[in-house]
Amino acid sequence: MSYREYKGENITVYFDGEICKHAAECVKGLPEVFNVKARPWISLDKVDAKKVAEVINRCPSGALKYNM
């Protein structure tokens, strides 16, 4: 596993593309934060950290994790 780190003001998100199942729970849940067309594709300061955590908790593969 190789998680990539994305730091926001109130939350840090970790993503491992190798285990991602592409269920798109993140993209559907918060498209303004998780935008696969943008670089970086995770932009954390646009939404409250608790909302980001809620969406990450829906990730079925465990490819997304967070620390607040």
C-alpha angles and dihedrals in degrees: 000000000000114000119195116215126230115185125206130175095264104014139038117209126201122202130189110193092189093069098034112122093196093236086148095219088139096048093045093043099049112005091170089062102032106046115159091195094058130076115250088030093205116063109178106181096068097076138032112278092235091060090050090051091050092054093045090053087063092060104118096198101047090237089131123057132163145199123204 
